[in-house]
């Protein structure tokens, strides 16, 4: 039994010392983006996020030697949509930045291309 406990403790120590990336969710509560007193403009707008940006996974230092991982564009897209819907009558997600047919058909006035810069880390003991 002693041997089993010793091996178990070594495996536990190895697991603790080996930093792994813990997934976190950064999508904000959409209730915090309520319209308040904004009157939406009578315009149709579009936004474009590339497939590469949607698939972008960011891994940064977390607390206690761990790492945290998240998908900034994918997780913040709902908040972007909510903000745009608060400001404009119609919002379309464009499949391509050069999709002139959809832009013309939907009478899109502005096209938004978000750029998200991440700079996250933690010095705390816990992730």
mmCIF file of the C-alpha atoms, coordinates in Angstrom:
data_MODEL
# 
_entry.id   MODEL 
# 
loop_
_atom_site.group_PDB 
_atom_site.id 
_atom_site.type_symbol 
_atom_site.label_atom_id 
_atom_site.label_alt_id 
_atom_site.label_comp_id 
_atom_site.label_asym_id 
_atom_site.label_entity_id 
_atom_site.label_seq_id 
_atom_site.pdbx_PDB_ins_code 
_atom_site.Cartn_x 
_atom_site.Cartn_y 
_atom_site.Cartn_z 
_atom_site.occupancy 
_atom_site.B_iso_or_equiv 
_atom_site.pdbx_formal_charge 
_atom_site.auth_seq_id 
_atom_site.auth_comp_id 
_atom_site.auth_asym_id 
_atom_site.auth_atom_id 
_atom_site.pdbx_PDB_model_num 
ATOM 1   C CA . UNK A 1 1   ? 0.000   0.000  0.000   1.00 0.00 ? 1   UNK A CA 1 
ATOM 2   C CA . UNK A 1 2   ? 2.903   2.351  0.731   1.00 0.00 ? 2   UNK A CA 1 
ATOM 3   C CA . UNK A 1 3   ? 4.128   2.004  -2.811  1.00 0.00 ? 3   UNK A CA 1 
ATOM 4   C CA . UNK A 1 4   ? 0.648   2.838  -4.159  1.00 0.00 ? 4   UNK A CA 1 
ATOM 5   C CA . UNK A 1 5   ? 0.408   5.979  -2.010  1.00 0.00 ? 5   UNK A CA 1 
ATOM 6   C CA . UNK A 1 6   ? 3.910   7.084  -3.015  1.00 0.00 ? 6   UNK A CA 1 
ATOM 7   C CA . UNK A 1 7   ? 3.147   6.666  -6.731  1.00 0.00 ? 7   UNK A CA 1 
ATOM 8   C CA . UNK A 1 8   ? -0.191  8.422  -6.315  1.00 0.00 ? 8   UNK A CA 1 
ATOM 9   C CA . UNK A 1 9   ? 1.454   11.380 -4.589  1.00 0.00 ? 9   UNK A CA 1 
ATOM 10  C CA . UNK A 1 10  ? 4.127   11.602 -7.286  1.00 0.00 ? 10  UNK A CA 1 
ATOM 11  C CA . UNK A 1 11  ? 1.468   11.521 -10.006 1.00 0.00 ? 11  UNK A CA 1 
ATOM 12  C CA . UNK A 1 12  ? -0.505  14.223 -8.201  1.00 0.00 ? 12  UNK A CA 1 
ATOM 13  C CA . UNK A 1 13  ? 2.605   16.400 -7.798  1.00 0.00 ? 13  UNK A CA 1 
ATOM 14  C CA . UNK A 1 14  ? 3.437   15.957 -11.464 1.00 0.00 ? 14  UNK A CA 1 
ATOM 15  C CA . UNK A 1 15  ? -0.105  16.934 -12.459 1.00 0.00 ? 15  UNK A CA 1 
ATOM 16  C CA . UNK A 1 16  ? 0.033   20.031 -10.265 1.00 0.00 ? 16  UNK A CA 1 
ATOM 17  C CA . UNK A 1 17  ? 3.464   21.096 -11.517 1.00 0.00 ? 17  UNK A CA 1 
ATOM 18  C CA . UNK A 1 18  ? 2.579   20.559 -15.155 1.00 0.00 ? 18  UNK A CA 1 
ATOM 19  C CA . UNK A 1 19  ? 0.786   23.714 -16.209 1.00 0.00 ? 19  UNK A CA 1 
ATOM 20  C CA . UNK A 1 20  ? -2.206  23.074 -18.367 1.00 0.00 ? 20  UNK A CA 1 
ATOM 21  C CA . UNK A 1 21  ? -4.468  25.543 -20.116 1.00 0.00 ? 21  UNK A CA 1 
ATOM 22  C CA . UNK A 1 22  ? -7.823  25.879 -18.407 1.00 0.00 ? 22  UNK A CA 1 
ATOM 23  C CA . UNK A 1 23  ? -10.598 27.052 -20.736 1.00 0.00 ? 23  UNK A CA 1 
ATOM 24  C CA . UNK A 1 24  ? -12.391 30.204 -19.610 1.00 0.00 ? 24  UNK A CA 1 
ATOM 25  C CA . UNK A 1 25  ? -15.391 31.986 -21.064 1.00 0.00 ? 25  UNK A CA 1 
ATOM 26  C CA . UNK A 1 26  ? -15.074 35.742 -21.637 1.00 0.00 ? 26  UNK A CA 1 
ATOM 27  C CA . UNK A 1 27  ? -18.525 36.378 -23.136 1.00 0.00 ? 27  UNK A CA 1 
ATOM 28  C CA . UNK A 1 28  ? -20.085 39.191 -21.090 1.00 0.00 ? 28  UNK A CA 1 
ATOM 29  C CA . UNK A 1 29  ? -23.651 39.111 -19.853 1.00 0.00 ? 29  UNK A CA 1 
ATOM 30  C CA . UNK A 1 30  ? -25.729 40.521 -22.702 1.00 0.00 ? 30  UNK A CA 1 
ATOM 31  C CA . UNK A 1 31  ? -28.160 42.035 -20.201 1.00 0.00 ? 31  UNK A CA 1 
ATOM 32  C CA . UNK A 1 32  ? -25.473 44.623 -19.458 1.00 0.00 ? 32  UNK A CA 1 
ATOM 33  C CA . UNK A 1 33  ? -25.776 45.840 -23.060 1.00 0.00 ? 33  UNK A CA 1 
ATOM 34  C CA . UNK A 1 34  ? -29.401 46.925 -22.868 1.00 0.00 ? 34  UNK A CA 1 
ATOM 35  C CA . UNK A 1 35  ? -30.410 49.763 -25.137 1.00 0.00 ? 35  UNK A CA 1 
ATOM 36  C CA . UNK A 1 36  ? -30.851 52.325 -22.363 1.00 0.00 ? 36  UNK A CA 1 
ATOM 37  C CA . UNK A 1 37  ? -31.955 55.524 -24.094 1.00 0.00 ? 37  UNK A CA 1 
ATOM 38  C CA . UNK A 1 38  ? -30.356 55.050 -27.487 1.00 0.00 ? 38  UNK A CA 1 
ATOM 39  C CA . UNK A 1 39  ? -32.599 55.383 -30.523 1.00 0.00 ? 39  UNK A CA 1 
ATOM 40  C CA . UNK A 1 40  ? -31.268 53.061 -33.239 1.00 0.00 ? 40  UNK A CA 1 
ATOM 41  C CA . UNK A 1 41  ? -30.285 54.726 -36.521 1.00 0.00 ? 41  UNK A CA 1 
ATOM 42  C CA . UNK A 1 42  ? -32.367 53.721 -39.496 1.00 0.00 ? 42  UNK A CA 1 
ATOM 43  C CA . UNK A 1 43  ? -29.444 52.060 -41.245 1.00 0.00 ? 43  UNK A CA 1 
ATOM 44  C CA . UNK A 1 44  ? -28.370 48.555 -42.142 1.00 0.00 ? 44  UNK A CA 1 
ATOM 45  C CA . UNK A 1 45  ? -24.840 47.616 -41.144 1.00 0.00 ? 45  UNK A CA 1 
ATOM 46  C CA . UNK A 1 46  ? -22.691 44.558 -41.507 1.00 0.00 ? 46  UNK A CA 1 
ATOM 47  C CA . UNK A 1 47  ? -19.765 43.108 -39.660 1.00 0.00 ? 47  UNK A CA 1 
ATOM 48  C CA . UNK A 1 48  ? -17.130 40.659 -40.760 1.00 0.00 ? 48  UNK A CA 1 
ATOM 49  C CA . UNK A 1 49  ? -15.016 38.298 -38.666 1.00 0.00 ? 49  UNK A CA 1 
ATOM 50  C CA . UNK A 1 50  ? -12.742 35.985 -40.644 1.00 0.00 ? 50  UNK A CA 1 
ATOM 51  C CA . UNK A 1 51  ? -12.741 32.238 -40.053 1.00 0.00 ? 51  UNK A CA 1 
ATOM 52  C CA . UNK A 1 52  ? -9.128  32.532 -38.875 1.00 0.00 ? 52  UNK A CA 1 
ATOM 53  C CA . UNK A 1 53  ? -10.112 35.130 -36.261 1.00 0.00 ? 53  UNK A CA 1 
ATOM 54  C CA . UNK A 1 54  ? -13.082 33.036 -35.101 1.00 0.00 ? 54  UNK A CA 1 
ATOM 55  C CA . UNK A 1 55  ? -10.750 30.054 -34.650 1.00 0.00 ? 55  UNK A CA 1 
ATOM 56  C CA . UNK A 1 56  ? -8.074  32.118 -32.858 1.00 0.00 ? 56  UNK A CA 1 
ATOM 57  C CA . UNK A 1 57  ? -7.306  30.577 -29.480 1.00 0.00 ? 57  UNK A CA 1 
ATOM 58  C CA . UNK A 1 58  ? -5.386  32.717 -26.998 1.00 0.00 ? 58  UNK A CA 1 
ATOM 59  C CA . UNK A 1 59  ? -3.458  31.044 -24.185 1.00 0.00 ? 59  UNK A CA 1 
ATOM 60  C CA . UNK A 1 60  ? -2.010  33.289 -21.480 1.00 0.00 ? 60  UNK A CA 1 
ATOM 61  C CA . UNK A 1 61  ? -0.431  32.844 -18.039 1.00 0.00 ? 61  UNK A CA 1 
ATOM 62  C CA . UNK A 1 62  ? -2.857  32.197 -15.238 1.00 0.00 ? 62  UNK A CA 1 
ATOM 63  C CA . UNK A 1 63  ? -2.365  32.030 -11.520 1.00 0.00 ? 63  UNK A CA 1 
ATOM 64  C CA . UNK A 1 64  ? -0.123  29.470 -9.851  1.00 0.00 ? 64  UNK A CA 1 
ATOM 65  C CA . UNK A 1 65  ? 1.754   28.600 -13.031 1.00 0.00 ? 65  UNK A CA 1 
ATOM 66  C CA . UNK A 1 66  ? -1.397  27.552 -14.869 1.00 0.00 ? 66  UNK A CA 1 
ATOM 67  C CA . UNK A 1 67  ? -2.488  28.879 -18.210 1.00 0.00 ? 67  UNK A CA 1 
ATOM 68  C CA . UNK A 1 68  ? -5.914  30.049 -19.351 1.00 0.00 ? 68  UNK A CA 1 
ATOM 69  C CA . UNK A 1 69  ? -7.252  29.724 -22.880 1.00 0.00 ? 69  UNK A CA 1 
ATOM 70  C CA . UNK A 1 70  ? -10.106 31.455 -24.663 1.00 0.00 ? 70  UNK A CA 1 
ATOM 71  C CA . UNK A 1 71  ? -11.408 32.388 -28.126 1.00 0.00 ? 71  UNK A CA 1 
ATOM 72  C CA . UNK A 1 72  ? -11.714 36.201 -28.126 1.00 0.00 ? 72  UNK A CA 1 
ATOM 73  C CA . UNK A 1 73  ? -13.547 36.747 -31.426 1.00 0.00 ? 73  UNK A CA 1 
ATOM 74  C CA . UNK A 1 74  ? -15.904 33.800 -31.059 1.00 0.00 ? 74  UNK A CA 1 
ATOM 75  C CA . UNK A 1 75  ? -16.756 34.644 -27.454 1.00 0.00 ? 75  UNK A CA 1 
ATOM 76  C CA . UNK A 1 76  ? -17.152 38.400 -27.941 1.00 0.00 ? 76  UNK A CA 1 
ATOM 77  C CA . UNK A 1 77  ? -19.217 38.182 -31.149 1.00 0.00 ? 77  UNK A CA 1 
ATOM 78  C CA . UNK A 1 78  ? -22.570 38.067 -29.266 1.00 0.00 ? 78  UNK A CA 1 
ATOM 79  C CA . UNK A 1 79  ? -21.661 41.299 -27.439 1.00 0.00 ? 79  UNK A CA 1 
ATOM 80  C CA . UNK A 1 80  ? -20.655 42.942 -30.726 1.00 0.00 ? 80  UNK A CA 1 
ATOM 81  C CA . UNK A 1 81  ? -23.992 41.924 -32.266 1.00 0.00 ? 81  UNK A CA 1 
ATOM 82  C CA . UNK A 1 82  ? -25.916 43.274 -29.261 1.00 0.00 ? 82  UNK A CA 1 
ATOM 83  C CA . UNK A 1 83  ? -24.121 46.638 -29.367 1.00 0.00 ? 83  UNK A CA 1 
ATOM 84  C CA . UNK A 1 84  ? -24.707 46.967 -33.121 1.00 0.00 ? 84  UNK A CA 1 
ATOM 85  C CA . UNK A 1 85  ? -28.401 46.009 -32.747 1.00 0.00 ? 85  UNK A CA 1 
ATOM 86  C CA . UNK A 1 86  ? -28.700 48.721 -30.081 1.00 0.00 ? 86  UNK A CA 1 
ATOM 87  C CA . UNK A 1 87  ? -27.334 51.318 -32.517 1.00 0.00 ? 87  UNK A CA 1 
ATOM 88  C CA . UNK A 1 88  ? -28.730 50.280 -35.920 1.00 0.00 ? 88  UNK A CA 1 
ATOM 89  C CA . UNK A 1 89  ? -32.005 48.920 -37.300 1.00 0.00 ? 89  UNK A CA 1 
ATOM 90  C CA . UNK A 1 90  ? -30.508 45.941 -39.108 1.00 0.00 ? 90  UNK A CA 1 
ATOM 91  C CA . UNK A 1 91  ? -27.283 44.026 -38.566 1.00 0.00 ? 91  UNK A CA 1 
ATOM 92  C CA . UNK A 1 92  ? -25.884 41.348 -40.882 1.00 0.00 ? 92  UNK A CA 1 
ATOM 93  C CA . UNK A 1 93  ? -22.918 39.045 -40.375 1.00 0.00 ? 93  UNK A CA 1 
ATOM 94  C CA . UNK A 1 94  ? -21.043 39.016 -43.661 1.00 0.00 ? 94  UNK A CA 1 
ATOM 95  C CA . UNK A 1 95  ? -19.524 35.729 -44.860 1.00 0.00 ? 95  UNK A CA 1 
ATOM 96  C CA . UNK A 1 96  ? -16.853 37.657 -46.753 1.00 0.00 ? 96  UNK A CA 1 
ATOM 97  C CA . UNK A 1 97  ? -15.447 41.144 -46.516 1.00 0.00 ? 97  UNK A CA 1 
ATOM 98  C CA . UNK A 1 98  ? -15.887 41.552 -50.275 1.00 0.00 ? 98  UNK A CA 1 
ATOM 99  C CA . UNK A 1 99  ? -19.447 40.198 -50.451 1.00 0.00 ? 99  UNK A CA 1 
ATOM 100 C CA . UNK A 1 100 ? -20.726 43.068 -52.591 1.00 0.00 ? 100 UNK A CA 1 
ATOM 101 C CA . UNK A 1 101 ? -23.915 41.194 -53.515 1.00 0.00 ? 101 UNK A CA 1 
ATOM 102 C CA . UNK A 1 102 ? -25.055 40.907 -49.878 1.00 0.00 ? 102 UNK A CA 1 
ATOM 103 C CA . UNK A 1 103 ? -23.941 44.465 -49.119 1.00 0.00 ? 103 UNK A CA 1 
ATOM 104 C CA . UNK A 1 104 ? -26.025 45.789 -52.028 1.00 0.00 ? 104 UNK A CA 1 
ATOM 105 C CA . UNK A 1 105 ? -29.004 43.460 -51.445 1.00 0.00 ? 105 UNK A CA 1 
ATOM 106 C CA . UNK A 1 106 ? -29.236 44.298 -47.725 1.00 0.00 ? 106 UNK A CA 1 
ATOM 107 C CA . UNK A 1 107 ? -28.528 48.002 -48.360 1.00 0.00 ? 107 UNK A CA 1 
ATOM 108 C CA . UNK A 1 108 ? -25.623 47.949 -45.902 1.00 0.00 ? 108 UNK A CA 1 
ATOM 109 C CA . UNK A 1 109 ? -24.251 51.400 -45.158 1.00 0.00 ? 109 UNK A CA 1 
ATOM 110 C CA . UNK A 1 110 ? -21.301 50.521 -42.916 1.00 0.00 ? 110 UNK A CA 1 
ATOM 111 C CA . UNK A 1 111 ? -19.179 47.397 -42.519 1.00 0.00 ? 111 UNK A CA 1 
ATOM 112 C CA . UNK A 1 112 ? -17.451 46.815 -39.205 1.00 0.00 ? 112 UNK A CA 1 
ATOM 113 C CA . UNK A 1 113 ? -14.333 44.666 -38.912 1.00 0.00 ? 113 UNK A CA 1 
ATOM 114 C CA . UNK A 1 114 ? -13.484 44.215 -35.239 1.00 0.00 ? 114 UNK A CA 1 
ATOM 115 C CA . UNK A 1 115 ? -9.894  44.007 -34.061 1.00 0.00 ? 115 UNK A CA 1 
ATOM 116 C CA . UNK A 1 116 ? -9.407  42.497 -30.636 1.00 0.00 ? 116 UNK A CA 1 
ATOM 117 C CA . UNK A 1 117 ? -6.087  42.845 -28.857 1.00 0.00 ? 117 UNK A CA 1 
ATOM 118 C CA . UNK A 1 118 ? -5.680  40.598 -25.859 1.00 0.00 ? 118 UNK A CA 1 
ATOM 119 C CA . UNK A 1 119 ? -3.278  41.236 -23.020 1.00 0.00 ? 119 UNK A CA 1 
ATOM 120 C CA . UNK A 1 120 ? -4.360  39.076 -20.135 1.00 0.00 ? 120 UNK A CA 1 
ATOM 121 C CA . UNK A 1 121 ? -2.488  37.383 -17.328 1.00 0.00 ? 121 UNK A CA 1 
ATOM 122 C CA . UNK A 1 122 ? -2.801  36.693 -13.648 1.00 0.00 ? 122 UNK A CA 1 
ATOM 123 C CA . UNK A 1 123 ? -0.325  36.869 -10.808 1.00 0.00 ? 123 UNK A CA 1 
ATOM 124 C CA . UNK A 1 124 ? -2.734  35.290 -8.353  1.00 0.00 ? 124 UNK A CA 1 
ATOM 125 C CA . UNK A 1 125 ? -2.195  31.855 -6.870  1.00 0.00 ? 125 UNK A CA 1 
ATOM 126 C CA . UNK A 1 126 ? -5.386  30.468 -8.394  1.00 0.00 ? 126 UNK A CA 1 
ATOM 127 C CA . UNK A 1 127 ? -6.580  30.558 -11.987 1.00 0.00 ? 127 UNK A CA 1 
# 
